[in-house]
Amino acid sequence: MVAARFALAACAVTPPPAAPPSASSDTLAPSPAAVVENADLITDGLITDGGPPPFSANGWATDFSRRRMEWAEIFSGGPPKDGIPAVDDPQYESIDAAAQWLQDRDPVIVFEHNGEARAYPQAILIWHEIVNDEVGGLPVSVTFCPLCNASIAFDRRLVVDGEEFLLDFGTTGRLRNSDLIMYDRQTESWWQQFTGEAIVGKLAGARLTFLASQVLSFQDFRQLFPKATVLARPTQGDSMARAYGRNPYTGYDSSATPFLFQGELDGRLPALARVAGLILDGEARAYPFTVAAEMGVINDQLGETPTAIFHKPGTASALDQATIADSRDVGSIGVFDRRLDDQTLSFVGVGEGIFQDEQTGSTWDILGRATDGPLAGSQLTQLIAFDHFWFAWAAFNAGTTVYERIGD
């Protein structure tokens, strides 16, 4: 019954036009300094048997003769191509305007570049999953897969074998390990949202560049970025408009098993436990939100990098109650490199969302900024880390370790 409700919620959308104006050009040629220098296609594991996919390819211009996984790993999530419509012409509003409909505890994905900060409410992304945007001059896609609780930002620029692309993304309506499979409108290659890798099509084997982002409460965002803007809801009467603020996956993050997941569950944590996932020096580790909440801050080392995982309460789950603002508190995470100049800091929690380093006694916030003390004005380096459900992190990172609290 629960799975059926999720499927119906996902299908209750109207497909948008197939190709928005931003998809009119296959490639572009900005100055070399403005282009991400991606590696050539990864050919290890590439399948080129030429066999057709075991589903209708009508309406697709994808090169299905190239793929990096078995067809049996891909499932229909219910909606057709673009049945969950991406936001291609994002409009923005002031924080004061957004406060007319967002509540303090509403979760927002925060992305900042070149001094421009923007919030993307999960209350909108839960219905659209992808926003194709530009922030501070950087082309980005901000994405959210509700079934994996995966909020990920990507650079939309790509270089493959010397060919330069500016990609924008839509939804395929299909899933792998319950995770959103996107497609780019330039080559119609299929991309795994969780890994940023093209898994089917002309660009199979290419990888997008992850960008650092955080999920914060709307209240924290407005306090930390008072002059920033917020993604506005598509207007009433627009074919894109949905019941923003409502959760079509009511009770999902309390489920024992994930929706449309066919893999083997890793029993070290509950399947839908929230974790901060981090990969450094080829090592993957999951930090359970519950442990971070108990400790306030985790001091760790992964590979060669000393890390700090900050936790601040006050952010609601987008996947709990029917109304997001009424949902349980899961808090927010910040993941940072503990090195600053010539010293390695260690931190303790001294209040809700307030952290102090033991070396200088300086005070730090959830963004990794020193707000008081000898290091006031300093900024820790934010690491590329992800808020995910455990089952998905383990499925895509089979060798992951799990942080465990040892003593006090």
Backbone hydrogen bonds in HBPLUS format (Angstrom, degrees):
<---DONOR---> <-ACCEPTOR-->    atom                        ^
c    i                          cat <-CA-CA->   ^        H-A-AA   ^      H-
h    n   atom  resd res      DA  || num        DHA   H-A  angle D-A-AA Bond
n    s   type  num  typ     dist DA aas  dist angle  dist       angle   num
A0005-ARG N   A0001-MET O   3.04 MM   4  6.29 153.6  2.11 146.6 153.1     1
A0006-PHE N   A0002-VAL O   3.12 MM   4  6.47 156.3  2.17 152.0 157.9     2
A0007-ALA N   A0003-ALA O   3.00 MM   4  6.26 163.1  2.03 153.3 157.7     3
A0008-LEU N   A0004-ALA O   2.99 MM   4  6.18 162.9  2.02 152.1 156.2     4
A0009-ALA N   A0005-ARG O   2.95 MM   4  6.12 154.8  2.01 145.7 153.0     5
A0010-ALA N   A0006-PHE O   3.01 MM   4  6.24 154.4  2.08 149.8 156.0     6
A0011-CYS N   A0007-ALA O   3.08 MM   4  6.30 144.7  2.21 143.7 153.1     7
A0012-ALA N   A0008-LEU O   3.15 MM   4  6.22 127.6  2.44 143.1 154.6     8
A0013-VAL N   A0011-CYS O   2.72 MM   2  5.52 141.9  1.86 100.5  92.4     9
A0023-ALA N   A0020-PRO O   3.00 MM   3  5.76 168.0  2.01 127.6 131.5    10
A0024-SER N   A0021-PRO O   3.23 MM   3  5.69 150.4  2.32 127.0 124.8    11
A0034-ALA N   A0031-SER O   2.82 MM   3  5.52 156.2  1.88 125.6 133.1    12
A0035-VAL N   A0032-PRO O   3.17 MM   3  5.39 168.4  2.18 112.2 115.7    13
A0038-ASN N   A0036-VAL O   3.09 MM   2  5.84 123.6  2.42 108.3  92.7    14
A0042-ILE N   A0205-GLY O   3.03 MM 163  4.40 163.0  2.06 103.6 109.1    15
A0046-LEU N   A0043-THR O   3.00 MM   3  5.20 160.1  2.04 132.7 129.8    16
A0047-ILE N   A0067-ARG O   2.69 MM  20  5.24 175.5  1.70 174.5 172.9    17
A0067-ARG N   A0047-ILE O   3.06 MM  20  5.24 151.1  2.14 145.1 152.7    18
A0060-TRP N   A0057-ALA O   3.10 MM   3  5.56 151.1  2.19 140.6 138.7    19
A0066-ARG N   A0063-ASP O   3.46 MM   3  6.30 169.1  2.47 120.7 121.6    20
A0201-GLY N   A0066-ARG O   2.83 MM 135  5.22 160.0  1.87 146.9 147.4    21
A0068-ARG N   A0199-ILE O   2.78 MM 131  5.00 143.3  1.91 149.6 149.4    22
A0073-GLU N   A0070-GLU O   3.00 MM   3  5.75 166.5  2.02 123.1 127.4    23
A0074-ILE N   A0071-TRP O   3.05 MM   3  5.67 166.1  2.07 121.0 125.3    24
A0075-PHE N   A0175-LEU O   2.88 MM 100  5.25 163.5  1.91 151.1 156.7    25
A0175-LEU N   A0075-PHE O   2.77 MM 100  5.25 159.6  1.81 155.3 162.2    26
A0077-GLY N   A0173-GLY O   2.82 MM  96  5.56 168.1  1.83 151.5 152.1    27
A0083-GLY N   A0080-PRO O   2.81 MM   3  4.90 157.3  1.86 131.2 128.4    28
A0082-ASP N   A0171-THR O   2.83 MM  89  5.04 170.3  1.84 152.6 155.6    29
A0087-VAL N   A0130-ILE O   2.84 MM  43  6.18 170.1  1.85 157.8 158.5    30
A0132-ASN N   A0087-VAL O   2.98 MM  45  6.27 161.3  2.02 160.9 166.1    31
A0232-ALA N   A0091-GLN O   2.79 MM 141  5.53 176.9  1.79 144.8 145.0    32
A0093-GLU N   A0230-VAL O   2.90 MM 137  5.38 153.6  1.97 148.2 156.6    33
A0230-VAL N   A0093-GLU O   2.92 MM 137  5.38 158.2  1.97 154.2 161.2    34
A0098-ALA N   A0094-SER O   2.93 MM   4  6.22 160.0  1.97 150.6 156.4    35
A0099-ALA N   A0095-ILE O   2.90 MM   4  6.07 141.2  2.05 144.5 154.9    36
A0100-GLN N   A0097-ALA O   3.10 MM   3  5.55 160.8  2.14 110.2 116.2    37
A0101-TRP N   A0098-ALA O   3.07 MM   3  5.84 164.8  2.09 119.3 123.8    38
A0102-LEU N   A0098-ALA O   2.86 MM   4  5.89 165.0  1.88 162.4 166.4    39
A0106-ASP N   A0103-GLN O   3.09 MM   3  5.40 160.2  2.13 112.6 118.9    40
A0219-GLN N   A0104-ASP O   2.97 MM 115  4.49 160.0  2.01 139.1 132.5    41
A0316-ALA N   A0105-ARG O   2.85 MM 211  5.30 174.0  1.86 150.5 149.6    42
A0218-PHE N   A0106-ASP O   2.78 MM 112  5.46 131.6  2.01 148.2 163.8    43
A0122-GLN N   A0107-PRO O   3.03 MM  15  5.89 173.6  2.03 146.8 148.9    44
A0108-VAL N   A0216-LEU O   2.81 MM 108  5.54 160.7  1.85 165.2 171.8    45
A0216-LEU N   A0108-VAL O   2.95 MM 108  5.54 154.2  2.01 163.2 163.4    46
A0109-ILE N   A0120-TYR O   2.91 MM  11  4.92 174.0  1.91 129.8 129.1    47
A0120-TYR N   A0109-ILE O   2.82 MM  11  4.92 151.4  1.90 139.2 148.9    48
A0110-VAL N   A0214-GLN O   2.64 MM 104  5.23 173.7  1.65 168.0 170.4    49
A0214-GLN N   A0110-VAL O   3.15 MM 104  5.23 155.0  2.22 138.8 146.5    50
A0111-PHE N   A0118-ARG O   3.06 MM   7  5.57 165.5  2.08 160.1 164.7    51
A0118-ARG N   A0111-PHE O   2.94 MM   7  5.57 149.4  2.04 151.4 161.3    52
A0113-HIS N   A0116-GLU O   2.91 MM   3  5.33 155.8  1.97 142.3 147.6    53
A0116-GLU N   A0113-HIS O   2.90 MM   3  5.33 165.4  1.92 119.6 124.3    54
A0119-ALA N   A0229-THR O   3.09 MM 110  6.54 151.9  2.17 145.6 154.3    55
A0231-LEU N   A0119-ALA O   2.88 MM 112  6.20 166.9  1.89 171.5 174.0    56
A0124-ILE N   A0121-PRO O   2.97 MM   3  5.50 155.6  2.03 111.0 118.1    57
A0125-LEU N   A0121-PRO O   3.06 MM   4  6.45 168.4  2.08 150.2 152.8    58
A0126-ILE N   A0122-GLN O   2.86 MM   4  5.54 148.2  1.96 139.5 144.1    59
A0127-TRP N   A0124-ILE O   3.03 MM   3  5.68 155.1  2.10 116.7 123.8    60
A0129-GLU N   A0125-LEU O   2.71 MM   4  4.67 155.6  1.77 127.3 134.9    61
A0130-ILE N   A0128-HIS O   2.73 MM   2  5.66 134.6  1.94  92.5  92.8    62
A0144-PHE N   A0129-GLU O   2.83 MM  15  4.79 148.7  1.93 136.5 140.4    63
A0131-VAL N   A0142-VAL O   2.88 MM  11  5.21 142.2  2.02 144.8 156.6    64
A0142-VAL N   A0131-VAL O   2.97 MM  11  5.21 154.5  2.03 147.8 151.9    65
A0133-ASP N   A0140-VAL O   2.79 MM   7  5.27 174.8  1.79 169.2 168.1    66
A0140-VAL N   A0133-ASP O   2.89 MM   7  5.27 159.0  1.93 128.2 135.3    67
A0135-VAL N   A0138-LEU O   2.89 MM   3  5.17 154.4  1.95 145.1 143.2    68
A0138-LEU N   A0135-VAL O   2.92 MM   3  5.17 164.1  1.95 113.6 118.7    69
A0156-ARG N   A0139-PRO O   3.01 MM  17  5.43 172.4  2.01 129.7 131.7    70
A0141-SER N   A0154-PHE O   2.97 MM  13  5.21 150.9  2.06 139.0 145.9    71
A0154-PHE N   A0141-SER O   2.86 MM  13  5.21 156.6  1.92 147.7 155.6    72
A0143-THR N   A0152-ILE O   2.82 MM   9  5.27 161.7  1.85 150.0 156.2    73
A0152-ILE N   A0143-THR O   3.00 MM   9  5.27 151.3  2.08 133.0 142.2    74
A0145-CYS N   A0150-ALA O   2.91 MM   5  5.07 154.0  1.98 135.7 143.0    75
A0148-CYS N   A0145-CYS O   3.25 MM   3  5.65 143.2  2.40 109.4 118.6    76
A0149-ASN N   A0145-CYS O   2.84 MM   4  5.65 115.4  2.26 143.4 161.9    77
A0150-ALA N   A0145-CYS O   3.08 MM   5  5.07 154.7  2.15 138.4 141.1    78
A0389-PHE N   A0148-CYS O   2.95 MM 241  5.42 141.9  2.09 150.9 148.1    79
A0211-LEU N   A0153-ALA O   2.90 MM  58  5.27 152.1  1.98 143.9 139.5    80
A0155-ASP N   A0209-THR O   2.98 MM  54  5.44 153.7  2.05 154.7 162.9    81
A0167-LEU N   A0156-ARG O   2.95 MM  11  5.18 169.9  1.96 152.0 148.6    82
A0158-LEU N   A0165-PHE O   3.05 MM   7  5.09 152.0  2.13 146.0 144.7    83
A0165-PHE N   A0158-LEU O   2.74 MM   7  5.09 162.6  1.76 161.8 163.2    84
A0160-VAL N   A0163-GLU O   2.82 MM   3  5.15 160.0  1.86 149.1 152.3    85
A0163-GLU N   A0160-VAL O   2.81 MM   3  5.15 164.6  1.83 122.3 124.4    86
A0185-ARG N   A0168-ASP O   2.97 MM  17  5.99 160.1  2.01 167.7 172.1    87
A0170-GLY N   A0183-TYR O   2.89 MM  13  5.43 154.8  1.96 154.5 163.0    88
A0183-TYR N   A0170-GLY O   2.92 MM  13  5.43 147.4  2.03 142.4 145.4    89
A0172-THR N   A0181-ILE O   3.17 MM   9  5.98 162.5  2.20 161.7 160.0    90
A0181-ILE N   A0174-ARG O   3.16 MM   7  5.75 136.0  2.36 166.7 154.4    91
A0176-ARG N   A0179-ASP O   3.06 MM   3  5.20 149.4  2.16 134.0 142.7    92
A0179-ASP N   A0176-ARG O   2.87 MM   3  5.20 160.7  1.90 112.5 117.2    93
A0193-GLN N   A0180-LEU O   3.12 MM  13  5.68 166.6  2.14 163.3 164.3    94
A0182-MET N   A0191-TRP O   2.77 MM   9  4.96 146.3  1.89 155.5 155.6    95
A0191-TRP N   A0182-MET O   2.73 MM   9  4.96 162.9  1.76 133.7 138.8    96
A0184-ASP N   A0189-SER O   3.05 MM   5  5.77 149.6  2.15 153.6 163.0    97
A0188-GLU N   A0184-ASP O   2.80 MM   4  4.93 131.9  2.03 136.3 150.2    98
A0190-TRP N   A0200-VAL O   2.85 MM  10  4.97 153.0  1.92 134.7 143.9    99
A0199-ILE N   A0190-TRP O   2.77 MM   9  5.77 145.0  1.89 143.3 155.3   100
A0200-VAL N   A0190-TRP O   3.43 MM  10  4.97 158.0  2.48 132.7 131.3   101
A0192-GLN N   A0197-GLU O   2.82 MM   5  5.46 166.0  1.84 160.6 158.5   102
A0196-GLY N   A0192-GLN O   2.79 MM   4  5.53 139.2  1.95 154.9 166.5   103
A0208-LEU N   A0196-GLY O   2.77 MM  12  5.10 165.8  1.79 153.7 158.4   104
A0198-ALA N   A0206-ALA O   2.92 MM   8  5.43 164.8  1.95 152.5 156.4   105
A0205-GLY N   A0198-ALA O   2.91 MM   7  5.49 159.8  1.95 140.5 141.2   106
A0204-ALA N   A0201-GLY O   3.02 MM   3  5.24 165.9  2.04 116.7 118.6   107
A0206-ALA N   A0203-LEU O   2.85 MM   3  5.61 155.1  1.91 155.3 155.4   108
A0221-PHE N   A0217-SER O   2.97 MM   4  6.28 161.0  2.01 153.1 158.9   109
A0222-ARG N   A0218-PHE O   2.94 MM   4  6.16 164.9  1.96 154.3 157.2   110
A0223-GLN N   A0219-GLN O   3.10 MM   4  6.29 145.5  2.22 142.8 152.1   111
A0224-LEU N   A0220-ASP O   2.87 MM   4  5.98 156.6  1.93 152.9 159.1   112
A0225-PHE N   A0221-PHE O   2.76 MM   4  5.66 150.4  1.84 152.9 159.9   113
A0228-ALA N   A0225-PHE O   3.09 MM   3  5.41 168.7  2.10 121.8 123.1   114
A0238-ASP N   A0235-THR O   2.95 MM   3  5.50 157.0  2.00 131.5 137.5   115
A0241-ALA N   A0238-ASP O   3.06 MM   3  5.39 151.9  2.14 111.0 118.7   116
A0244-TYR N   A0242-ARG O   2.92 MM   2  5.54 133.9  2.14 103.9  90.4   117
A0246-ARG N   A0243-ALA O   2.99 MM   3  5.73 155.0  2.06 141.5 146.5   118
A0324-ILE N   A0245-GLY O   3.08 MM  79  5.81 159.0  2.13 152.2 158.4   119
A0247-ASN N   A0322-ALA O   2.72 MM  75  4.93 156.1  1.77 145.6 147.1   120
A0252-TYR N   A0249-TYR O   2.92 MM   3  5.50 153.3  1.99 149.9 148.1   121
A0251-GLY N   A0320-ASP O   2.58 MM  69  4.62 159.1  1.62 143.4 149.6   122
A0254-SER N   A0251-GLY O   3.11 MM   3  5.48 160.6  2.15 113.5 118.5   123
A0255-SER N   A0252-TYR O   2.95 MM   3  5.27 165.4  1.97 117.3 120.3   124
A0253-ASP N   A0319-LEU O   3.18 MM  66  5.71 176.3  2.18 151.9 151.6   125
A0273-ALA N   A0270-PRO O   3.01 MM   3  5.26 160.4  2.05 122.3 120.2   126
A0391-PHE N   A0271-ALA O   2.87 MM 120  4.70 157.6  1.92 154.0 146.4   127
A0390-TRP N   A0273-ALA O   2.78 MM 117  5.39 145.8  1.89 154.9 166.5   128
A0289-PHE N   A0274-ARG O   2.96 MM  15  5.66 171.5  1.96 144.5 144.2   129
A0275-VAL N   A0388-HIS O   2.86 MM 113  5.50 161.8  1.90 158.9 163.6   130
A0388-HIS N   A0275-VAL O   2.94 MM 113  5.50 168.1  1.95 161.4 165.4   131
A0276-ALA N   A0287-TYR O   2.90 MM  11  5.00 157.1  1.95 130.7 136.8   132
A0287-TYR N   A0276-ALA O   2.93 MM  11  5.00 156.2  1.99 135.4 143.3   133
A0277-GLY N   A0386-PHE O   2.74 MM 109  5.03 157.7  1.78 146.6 151.8   134
A0386-PHE N   A0277-GLY O   3.01 MM 109  5.03 152.1  2.09 136.5 145.2   135
A0278-LEU N   A0285-ARG O   3.00 MM   7  5.47 157.6  2.06 157.4 164.4   136
A0285-ARG N   A0278-LEU O   2.87 MM   7  5.47 154.5  1.94 158.4 166.5   137
A0280-LEU N   A0283-GLU O   2.87 MM   3  5.32 149.8  1.96 152.7 157.3   138
A0283-GLU N   A0280-LEU O   2.83 MM   3  5.32 165.9  1.85 122.5 127.1   139
A0401-THR N   A0284-ALA O   2.99 MM 117  6.34 162.9  2.02 141.9 143.2   140
A0286-ALA N   A0401-THR O   2.88 MM 115  6.32 150.4  1.97 146.1 154.6   141
A0403-TYR N   A0286-ALA O   2.88 MM 117  6.11 171.1  1.89 164.5 166.5   142
A0292-ALA N   A0288-PRO O   3.10 MM   4  6.44 167.1  2.11 155.2 158.8   143
A0293-ALA N   A0289-PHE O   2.78 MM   4  5.95 153.0  1.85 151.7 159.4   144
A0294-GLU N   A0290-THR O   3.07 MM   4  6.25 152.7  2.14 140.3 147.0   145
A0295-MET N   A0291-VAL O   2.99 MM   4  6.20 157.0  2.05 152.1 158.1   146
A0296-GLY N   A0292-ALA O   2.74 MM   4  5.57 139.2  1.90 142.4 153.2   147
A0311-HIS N   A0296-GLY O   3.11 MM  15  5.49 148.0  2.22 162.0 152.4   148
A0298-ILE N   A0309-ILE O   2.89 MM  11  4.95 154.9  1.95 134.2 142.5   149
A0309-ILE N   A0298-ILE O   2.87 MM  11  4.95 155.7  1.93 141.6 149.5   150
A0300-ASP N   A0307-THR O   2.90 MM   7  5.06 171.1  1.90 145.5 147.4   151
A0307-THR N   A0300-ASP O   2.67 MM   7  5.06 158.0  1.72 129.6 137.3   152
A0302-LEU N   A0305-THR O   2.93 MM   3  5.43 156.2  1.98 157.1 154.0   153
A0305-THR N   A0302-LEU O   3.06 MM   3  5.43 159.4  2.11 131.2 130.4   154
A0338-ARG N   A0306-PRO O   2.86 MM  32  5.48 170.7  1.87 136.5 139.6   155
A0308-ALA N   A0336-PHE O   2.84 MM  28  5.19 149.5  1.94 146.4 151.2   156
A0336-PHE N   A0308-ALA O   2.88 MM  28  5.19 162.6  1.91 153.1 158.9   157
A0310-PHE N   A0334-GLY O   2.76 MM  24  4.98 157.3  1.81 157.1 159.7   158
A0334-GLY N   A0310-PHE O   2.98 MM  24  4.98 150.0  2.08 134.9 138.8   159
A0312-LYS N   A0332-SER O   2.93 MM  20  5.22 157.2  1.98 144.0 150.1   160
A0332-SER N   A0312-LYS O   2.75 MM  20  5.22 153.9  1.82 148.0 156.2   161
A0330-VAL N   A0315-THR O   2.85 MM  15  5.85 157.1  1.90 166.3 169.5   162
A0331-GLY N   A0315-THR O   3.09 MM  16  4.43 151.4  2.17 135.3 135.4   163
A0317-SER N   A0328-ARG O   2.95 MM  11  5.89 146.9  2.06 164.4 175.0   164
A0326-ASP N   A0323-THR O   2.96 MM   3  5.49 149.5  2.06 115.5 124.8   165
A0327-SER N   A0324-ILE O   2.98 MM   3  5.27 165.7  2.00 118.1 121.4   166
A0383-LEU N   A0335-VAL O   2.96 MM  48  5.71 170.9  1.97 139.7 142.8   167
A0337-ASP N   A0381-THR O   2.94 MM  44  5.43 158.3  1.99 156.0 163.1   168
A0345-LEU N   A0338-ARG O   2.96 MM   7  5.33 173.4  1.97 144.0 142.1   169
A0340-LEU N   A0343-GLN O   2.90 MM   3  5.59 170.1  1.90 171.6 174.9   170
A0343-GLN N   A0340-LEU O   3.09 MM   3  5.59 167.8  2.11 131.7 135.4   171
A0358-GLU N   A0346-SER O   2.82 MM  12  5.76 158.6  1.87 159.4 165.0   172
A0348-VAL N   A0356-GLN O   2.92 MM   8  5.46 146.4  2.03 146.4 157.1   173
A0356-GLN N   A0348-VAL O   2.89 MM   8  5.46 157.7  1.94 157.4 164.7   174
A0350-VAL N   A0354-ILE O   2.93 MM   4  5.63 167.3  1.94 144.0 148.2   175
A0354-ILE N   A0351-GLY O   3.18 MM   3  4.92 173.0  2.19 113.5 111.3   176
A0355-PHE N   A0364-TRP O   3.09 MM   9  4.97 165.5  2.11 146.7 146.8   177
A0364-TRP N   A0355-PHE O   2.67 MM   9  4.97 155.5  1.73 145.6 149.4   178
A0357-ASP N   A0362-SER O   3.10 MM   5  5.74 151.5  2.19 151.4 159.8   179
A0361-GLY N   A0357-ASP O   2.96 MM   4  5.26 139.5  2.13 135.9 147.1   180
A0363-THR N   A0372-ASP O   2.92 MM   9  5.11 154.8  1.98 131.2 139.3   181
A0371-THR N   A0363-THR O   2.74 MM   8  5.65 144.4  1.86 139.9 152.0   182
A0365-ASP N   A0369-ARG O   2.96 MM   4  5.51 143.0  2.10 140.0 150.8   183
A0368-GLY N   A0365-ASP O   2.91 MM   3  5.47 162.2  1.94 121.7 125.0   184
A0380-LEU N   A0368-GLY O   2.86 MM  12  5.16 174.4  1.86 160.1 161.6   185
A0370-ALA N   A0378-SER O   2.96 MM   8  5.28 170.5  1.97 148.2 151.0   186
A0377-GLY N   A0370-ALA O   2.87 MM   7  5.42 172.2  1.87 143.9 141.2   187
A0376-ALA N   A0373-GLY O   2.99 MM   3  5.31 165.4  2.01 122.4 123.3   188
A0378-SER N   A0375-LEU O   2.89 MM   3  5.62 153.0  1.96 152.9 155.5   189
A0393-TRP N   A0389-PHE O   3.21 MM   4  6.52 168.2  2.23 156.6 160.0   190
A0394-ALA N   A0390-TRP O   2.92 MM   4  6.07 170.5  1.93 165.6 167.1   191
A0395-ALA N   A0391-PHE O   3.01 MM   4  6.10 146.8  2.12 135.5 144.9   192
A0396-PHE N   A0392-ALA O   3.05 MM   4  6.27 157.2  2.10 155.8 159.5   193
A0397-ASN N   A0393-TRP O   2.95 MM   4  5.89 121.8  2.30 138.2 153.6   194
A0400-THR N   A0397-ASN O   3.02 MM   3  5.54 159.0  2.07 128.9 128.1   195
